[in-house]
Amino acid sequence: MPVFEYTAVSNNNEGHVESGRIVAKDKIDAFDKLKRHGLRLVKLQKIEGISAIFKKLTADIK
């Protein structure tokens, strides 16, 4: 499964920006997972290569 880095704004606090990594099937699945965690205004960037393998182990949302 691909790994994405995200930055998003929390629904609870207008000024609070969160960032991290998420494991998802595709971008649509990643957006859905982040929406379920109460995040909006999401920016995603796909991580590829060897670094994706290591970052998959330490992802914030799986």
Backbone hydrogen bonds, N-H to C=O, Kabsch-Sander energy under -0.5 kcal/mol:
donor,donor_aa,acceptor,acceptor_aa,energy
3,V,47,I,-0.7
4,F,22,I,-2.8
5,E,45,Q,-2.9
6,Y,20,G,-2.7
7,T,43,K,-1.5
8,A,18,E,-2.6
9,V,40,R,-2.9
10,S,16,H,-2.0
11,N,38,G,-2.6
16,H,13,N,-1.1
17,V,15,G,-0.6
18,E,8,A,-3.1
20,G,6,Y,-1.9
22,I,4,F,-2.6
23,V,61,I,-2.3
24,A,2,P,-1.7
24,A,22,I,-0.5
30,A,26,D,-2.1
31,F,27,K,-2.6
32,D,28,I,-2.2
33,K,29,D,-2.4
34,L,30,A,-2.3
35,K,31,F,-2.3
36,R,32,D,-2.0
37,H,33,K,-1.0
38,G,35,K,-1.6
39,L,34,L,-1.9
40,R,9,V,-2.9
43,K,7,T,-2.3
45,Q,5,E,-1.9
47,I,3,V,-3.0
52,A,49,G,-0.7
53,I,49,G,-0.9
53,I,50,I,-0.6
54,F,50,I,-1.4
55,K,51,S,-2.5
56,K,52,A,-1.6
57,L,53,I,-0.7
57,L,54,F,-0.6
58,T,54,F,-0.7
59,A,56,K,-0.9
60,D,21,R,-1.3
61,I,21,R,-1.7
